[in-house]
Amino acid sequence: MLGDLSWLIVRFFGGFWSFRERMLSQQRGNLRYRVLRAIYYVYLQRYGAFISHSARFGGEPCFPHGIHGIFVAGNARIGRSCVIFHQVTIGANSLPDSKGAGSPVIGDRVYMGAGAKVIGAVSVGNDARIGANCAVSRDVPDNAVVVLQRPDVILRTSKPDNRYFRWSPTGPVFFDDGRWLPEKDPKVVERLREAL
């Protein structure tokens, strides 16, 4: 209910970024600011996101797939014209004995692929690219590209068992074409008893 109401309010103000800018333009601590900030966080929760009100942006970023699952820590700084895909984390390292304690500084025109993580007091230079699912914990220079190593493809001669199992009161069941079916093979049941 609150999520739906926050969605309507944010839309009324012209969308997420316009609403954020309106909220931040208010005097800190006054009632209007506190109400808008509460609506802001309810709206983010609706999308499984957290973009701290204290995170600083040089300009409006591009969210190609919306703000789904995006996390931006307080005190993070993000430059102008950045592209931030879903499930990206720009997170602080708050471990007091860590060399990388602090929040990231992201340059201008940085492209961050789905699931990318930038953690701690690292600097990502202008025009850098962070590939999907990359975890960055050290500085990235201007114009650099960060990618994961290519995954290994393991060829098999037999078909793998890719069924998804869970335990039920009657024993292990697997998902098949929209239904949960009981496993009948005693060897599989015994292996699942040890695993689940």
N, C-alpha and C positions, 0 to 999 in steps of 0.2 A: 504494500500500500504506500509506504513512505517513498520507496524507490520509484513507483509510478508517478507520485506527486512531484518528486524532485526532477524527474525527466521532463514533466510538463513545465515546471518553472524554468529549468535550464533552457529548454526550447523557446520559451517566451522571451528570454533574454538574448536569443540569437545563437544558441549552441554552447558547447562546452567552453571553448576558448573565450568567447565574449563574456560568458558568465564568470569565468575565472578572473578576467581582467576587471570586470565590474566589482567583484568581491575585493580584489587587491587594491582597488582605488579608494576603498572606504577607509576611514580613520580606524586604526587598530584599536580594539577594545570596546568600541561603541556597539550598541545593540544591533544595528543594521549589519555591521561586519560579522558579528557573532552568529546571527541568523543565516546570513549568506554562506558563511564558512560551514555551518552545520549542514545546510542543503548540499553544498559542494561535496562533502564527504559521504553523505547518503547516496548521492548520484554516483560517485566513484565506486562505492561498494556494490552498487547494482551491476557494474561491469567487472567486478573482481579486480579493481585497479586501486592504486594508491599513488597519487601525484601530490606530494607535499605542497601545502600552500607557501612554504618557505623556500621551495626550489626556485631558482631564478633562471628565466629563459630570456635569450636575447631577442626573441620574436616568436611568432606562432610556429610550432613545429607541424610537420605533416604526419598524420596518423593514418596511413593507408587502409588499415583494417579496424579503425576505431581505437579506443583506449583499452580494449580487452586485455586484462592481465598485466598491464604496464605498471611498473613500480619505479617511482623516482623519489629518492630520499630527500629529506630536508637538507638544505645547504648545498645541494648539487647545483652546478651551473651548466646550462646547456645553451649553446650559441644559436645563431640565426639559421633559418632554413634547414633544420635537421629533419631527417626522415626516420621515424621511429615505428617499427612494426610491432605487432601484438606480442605479448609475453616478454617484452624487454625489461630488464632490471638495470637501473642506474642506482646502485646501492652504496650506502656508507659502510665503512668498516669501523666499528666502535670498540674494538678490542684494544685496551689501553697499552698492552705490551707489543702491539703489532707495528711493524715499520710502515705499513700502508694505512694507518688509521686516518680517517677523514672521508670526505665525499668527492666524487669525480668532478672534473672540469671537462666538458665536452666542447670542442670547437665549433666553428660555423660549417654548415653544409655537410655534416657527418651523416652517413647512411648506416642505420643499425638494423640488421636483419632479424627476422622472427626468432625470439628466444635468446637473443644476445644478452650477455651479462657484463657490466662494467662495475667493478667493486673496489671501493677504497679511494684513497687520495691519489688517483691516477689522472693523467692528462691525456686526452685524445685530441690530436691535432686537427686543424682545418682540413676539410675535404677527405677525411679518412673514411674507410668502409670497414664495418665490423660484420663479419658474416654470420649467418644463422647459427644459433646455438654456441657461438664462441664465448668463452669466459676470459675477460681481460682484467688482469690485476697488475699490469705494469704499463708505463707510458707508451703511447702510440704516436709516432711523428706525423706531421702533415703529409697528406697524400698517400698514406700507407693503407694496405689492405690486410685484414686479419682473417684467416680462414682456418678451419679445422683440417687435419690430415684426412685424406680420402679414406673412407671406410673399406675394410676388407670384405670381399664377397666370397663366401664359402660355398662352394658347389657340393651338392649332396647327390648321391645316387638313389636315395629313398626319400619318399615324401615325409616331411616332418608333421608331427601332431600339433597343430596350432589352435586346438580347441581351448576356450577359456573356461576354467573350472572354478567353482566355489563350493564351500561346504554347506550342506543343508542338514536339517534334523534327520533325514533319511540316508545321509552319506553324500559323496561328491556328485555334483551335477554339472553339466556343461551346456554352454549356450549353442543352440543350433536353430537357425532360421526363425528367430523370434521366440523360441521356447527353451526352457531349462529341462534337460533330460538327464535321468540318472545314469551314472556309469556302471556298466555291467561286468567289465573285465576285472577279475580279482587282483591281477598284477598291477593294473593301473590304480585301483582303489587303494592298495597297500602303499604304493609310491606316493599317492596324494595324501594318505593319512600321515605320512612322515613330513610332507612338505607343507600341508595346510594346517 
